[in-house]
Amino acid sequence: MSESTNQTEVAVLGGGCFWCVEAVFQMLPGVKAVTSGYASGNKEKPTYKEVCSGNTGHAEVIRVEYNPKQISYEKLLATFWEAHDPTTLNRQGADRGTQYRSIILYGSEAQRAAAEKSKAEAQKHFYQPIVTEIVPLKKFFPAEDYHQSYYRENPDRPYCRAVIYPKVEMFKKKLKAAQP
């Protein structure tokens, strides 16, 4: 079930609040689109309110459409490990609940193998065990429109300024340092 369209491929990742990881992945060269949504639960077409209840089994995730000639799946995974704390079970910062769990949803056997390899490599950089789930993608449900590009559309909201802005600034510095 490897998703791809023409010259793009798809990765689905969850690292806590989808607004945070969306903002980071939107900065990466080669990423064509990032869609916030829900996956890995048991409710068809869940709403944000339902997912926040913690009763749907869904995690907040992002669907990253990218050009593999410009950025590899492995590079997306490396960014994923840096964009959140994969050692905290069912939480990121003040956000708590299974909907905020760390999760990689693979669409092919190649993605599964790359995710497992990347997780083992990333573990070398963390003192605590990584608790990230690596599971097959069954279905992705886009979140409501007001969640899309949330940080870009609402940079002055308190959550954006306090939580997302510092992450974005850190990644801007990393991207700048990585340029030749």
Secondary structure as a PSIPRED ss2 file (coil, helix, strand):
# PSIPRED VFORMAT (PSIPRED V4.0)

   1 M C   1.000  0.000  0.000
   2 S C   1.000  0.000  0.000
   3 E C   1.000  0.000  0.000
   4 S E   0.000  0.000  1.000
   5 T E   0.000  0.000  1.000
   6 N C   1.000  0.000  0.000
   7 Q C   1.000  0.000  0.000
   8 T E   0.000  0.000  1.000
   9 E E   0.000  0.000  1.000
  10 V E   0.000  0.000  1.000
  11 A E   0.000  0.000  1.000
  12 V E   0.000  0.000  1.000
  13 L E   0.000  0.000  1.000
  14 G E   0.000  0.000  1.000
  15 G E   0.000  0.000  1.000
  16 G C   1.000  0.000  0.000
  17 C C   1.000  0.000  0.000
  18 F H   0.000  1.000  0.000
  19 W H   0.000  1.000  0.000
  20 C H   0.000  1.000  0.000
  21 V H   0.000  1.000  0.000
  22 E H   0.000  1.000  0.000
  23 A H   0.000  1.000  0.000
  24 V H   0.000  1.000  0.000
  25 F H   0.000  1.000  0.000
  26 Q C   1.000  0.000  0.000
  27 M C   1.000  0.000  0.000
  28 L C   1.000  0.000  0.000
  29 P C   1.000  0.000  0.000
  30 G C   1.000  0.000  0.000
  31 V E   0.000  0.000  1.000
  32 K E   0.000  0.000  1.000
  33 A E   0.000  0.000  1.000
  34 V E   0.000  0.000  1.000
  35 T E   0.000  0.000  1.000
  36 S E   0.000  0.000  1.000
  37 G E   0.000  0.000  1.000
  38 Y E   0.000  0.000  1.000
  39 A E   0.000  0.000  1.000
  40 S C   1.000  0.000  0.000
  41 G C   1.000  0.000  0.000
  42 N C   1.000  0.000  0.000
  43 K C   1.000  0.000  0.000
  44 E C   1.000  0.000  0.000
  45 K C   1.000  0.000  0.000
  46 P C   1.000  0.000  0.000
  47 T C   1.000  0.000  0.000
  48 Y H   0.000  1.000  0.000
  49 K H   0.000  1.000  0.000
  50 E H   0.000  1.000  0.000
  51 V H   0.000  1.000  0.000
  52 C H   0.000  1.000  0.000
  53 S C   1.000  0.000  0.000
  54 G C   1.000  0.000  0.000
  55 N C   1.000  0.000  0.000
  56 T C   1.000  0.000  0.000
  57 G C   1.000  0.000  0.000
  58 H C   1.000  0.000  0.000
  59 A E   0.000  0.000  1.000
  60 E E   0.000  0.000  1.000
  61 V E   0.000  0.000  1.000
  62 I E   0.000  0.000  1.000
  63 R E   0.000  0.000  1.000
  64 V E   0.000  0.000  1.000
  65 E E   0.000  0.000  1.000
  66 Y E   0.000  0.000  1.000
  67 N C   1.000  0.000  0.000
  68 P C   1.000  0.000  0.000
  69 K C   1.000  0.000  0.000
  70 Q C   1.000  0.000  0.000
  71 I C   1.000  0.000  0.000
  72 S C   1.000  0.000  0.000
  73 Y H   0.000  1.000  0.000
  74 E H   0.000  1.000  0.000
  75 K H   0.000  1.000  0.000
  76 L H   0.000  1.000  0.000
  77 L H   0.000  1.000  0.000
  78 A H   0.000  1.000  0.000
  79 T H   0.000  1.000  0.000
  80 F H   0.000  1.000  0.000
  81 W H   0.000  1.000  0.000
  82 E H   0.000  1.000  0.000
  83 A H   0.000  1.000  0.000
  84 H C   1.000  0.000  0.000
  85 D C   1.000  0.000  0.000
  86 P C   1.000  0.000  0.000
  87 T C   1.000  0.000  0.000
  88 T C   1.000  0.000  0.000
  89 L C   1.000  0.000  0.000
  90 N C   1.000  0.000  0.000
  91 R E   0.000  0.000  1.000
  92 Q E   0.000  0.000  1.000
  93 G C   1.000  0.000  0.000
  94 A C   1.000  0.000  0.000
  95 D E   0.000  0.000  1.000
  96 R E   0.000  0.000  1.000
  97 G C   1.000  0.000  0.000
  98 T H   0.000  1.000  0.000
  99 Q H   0.000  1.000  0.000
 100 Y H   0.000  1.000  0.000
 101 R C   1.000  0.000  0.000
 102 S E   0.000  0.000  1.000
 103 I E   0.000  0.000  1.000
 104 I E   0.000  0.000  1.000
 105 L E   0.000  0.000  1.000
 106 Y E   0.000  0.000  1.000
 107 G C   1.000  0.000  0.000
 108 S C   1.000  0.000  0.000
 109 E H   0.000  1.000  0.000
 110 A H   0.000  1.000  0.000
 111 Q H   0.000  1.000  0.000
 112 R H   0.000  1.000  0.000
 113 A H   0.000  1.000  0.000
 114 A H   0.000  1.000  0.000
 115 A H   0.000  1.000  0.000
 116 E H   0.000  1.000  0.000
 117 K H   0.000  1.000  0.000
 118 S H   0.000  1.000  0.000
 119 K H   0.000  1.000  0.000
 120 A H   0.000  1.000  0.000
 121 E H   0.000  1.000  0.000
 122 A H   0.000  1.000  0.000
 123 Q H   0.000  1.000  0.000
 124 K C   1.000  0.000  0.000
 125 H C   1.000  0.000  0.000
 126 F C   1.000  0.000  0.000
 127 Y C   1.000  0.000  0.000
 128 Q C   1.000  0.000  0.000
 129 P C   1.000  0.000  0.000
 130 I C   1.000  0.000  0.000
 131 V C   1.000  0.000  0.000
 132 T C   1.000  0.000  0.000
 133 E E   0.000  0.000  1.000
 134 I E   0.000  0.000  1.000
 135 V E   0.000  0.000  1.000
 136 P E   0.000  0.000  1.000
 137 L C   1.000  0.000  0.000
 138 K C   1.000  0.000  0.000
 139 K C   1.000  0.000  0.000
 140 F E   0.000  0.000  1.000
 141 F E   0.000  0.000  1.000
 142 P E   0.000  0.000  1.000
 143 A C   1.000  0.000  0.000
 144 E C   1.000  0.000  0.000
 145 D H   0.000  1.000  0.000
 146 Y H   0.000  1.000  0.000
 147 H H   0.000  1.000  0.000
 148 Q C   1.000  0.000  0.000
 149 S C   1.000  0.000  0.000
 150 Y H   0.000  1.000  0.000
 151 Y H   0.000  1.000  0.000
 152 R H   0.000  1.000  0.000
 153 E H   0.000  1.000  0.000
 154 N C   1.000  0.000  0.000
 155 P C   1.000  0.000  0.000
 156 D C   1.000  0.000  0.000
 157 R C   1.000  0.000  0.000
 158 P H   0.000  1.000  0.000
 159 Y H   0.000  1.000  0.000
 160 C H   0.000  1.000  0.000
 161 R H   0.000  1.000  0.000
 162 A H   0.000  1.000  0.000
 163 V H   0.000  1.000  0.000
 164 I H   0.000  1.000  0.000
 165 Y H   0.000  1.000  0.000
 166 P H   0.000  1.000  0.000
 167 K H   0.000  1.000  0.000
 168 V H   0.000  1.000  0.000
 169 E H   0.000  1.000  0.000
 170 M H   0.000  1.000  0.000
 171 F H   0.000  1.000  0.000
 172 K H   0.000  1.000  0.000
 173 K H   0.000  1.000  0.000
 174 K H   0.000  1.000  0.000
 175 L H   0.000  1.000  0.000
 176 K H   0.000  1.000  0.000
 177 A H   0.000  1.000  0.000
 178 A H   0.000  1.000  0.000
 179 Q C   1.000  0.000  0.000
 180 P C   1.000  0.000  0.000
